Amino acid sequence: MRVLNVLLFPISVIFRIATGIRNHLYEIGHKKSFQFEIPVINVGNLNIGGSGKTPTIEYLIRLLKKDYVLATLSRGYGRRTRGLRFASDSDNASTLGDEPYQFHRNFGKEVKVVVGEDRAFAIPNILQEYPDTAVILLDDAFQHRRVRPHLNILLTDYEKPFYQDFLLPMGRLREGRMEAQRADIVVVTKCSEVLDDDVQAAVEKEITRYSGNKPVFFSFIRYGSPTPFQQTDNPISHRVVLVSGIAKPQPLEDYVSAHFELVKHFKFKDHHQYTTKDISLIKNFIKSQQNEVSVLTTEKDMVRLLGTKFSEVLKDLNCYFLPIEMDFVKSGAEFDSLIRAAIEKAAVQANSVDE
């Protein structure tokens, strides 16, 4: 491993120089960035892979939807379409991407869901299409420097925080650690529900070495009850086959193992596009079992399995998904207040410009 790191180190240095130059050009104004009058909140990370952006966006939606007309804007990673697209009832995970489709499926008309690679181009189009939009939630746009959000929320995984990681390809960082200083809030995700104060203080100290004196919060994932995603009268069995295509499946596997008898875990890469061959493999394994077995998957995977493509091959299986929500170890009310204060401040600035 050390030999590999030695070989990869020069590439990481080149990558660091390239990203550093790019960010510097934005800082000095040589590359143009835009801040819109409408409040824009970004949720992003420094690393590739899952840091809990989707449950964080959904937390913000639940927090704000009663008071503001919301739109989410994502790149739409893994979709089979390109360009700007406004979610409609005819869309699915293939046309929007699994995470935006999850937003659309969970919140329906309560939130306008939009995908587009160029966020600076997409935002004016959102305002033209939905002029009553009051707040835009940007999904995974920490590196999309063309838009300057009014609030930048940086997520980092408790098990692999950015301050212990390295730049690609040695590690999983897309930017250097010091870029954390662009964040207004840092959230350490996927923590234990009970986290010792001394541990929190130690993690916060490491983070603020890079981010500066920015608020640091600690969040955890709360699992809901298994929910069927096909018509069935059968309850979920105690014995389950777990199917996942997510970046970091170990915490999920640990949870399922603690609450069910985990017969087998079919692990696929993040954003995996399932095929009928995949499902047939799972189905044949279940048929080989003597006792009843249910299929359990994530909500993100579930949205990729919906629709007519898999309806025939899935119809004999007892399929459930695990809904999740993000919550805070403590100080959740303080986090909520910072979000609302940022929106109000942006609205006041917009009104003063108009006057």
Secondary structure, 3 states (H helix, E strand, C coil): CHHHHHHHHHHHHHHHHHHHHHHHHHHCCCCCCECCCCCEEEEEECECCCCCHHHHHHHHHHHHCCCCCEEEEECCCCCCCCCCEECCCCCCHHHHCHHHHHHHHHHHHHEEEEECCCHHHHHHHHHHHCCCCCEEEEECCCCCCCECCCEEEEEEECCCCHHHCCECCCCCECCCHHHHHHCCEEEEECCCCCCCHHHHHHHHHHHHHHHCCCCEEEEEEEECCCEECCCCCCCCCCEEEEEECCCCCHHHHHHHHHHCEEEEEEECCCCCCCCHHHHHHHHHHHHCCCCCCEEEEEHHHHHHHCCHHHHHHHCCCCEEEECEEEEECCCHHHHHHHHHHHHHHHHHHHHHHHC
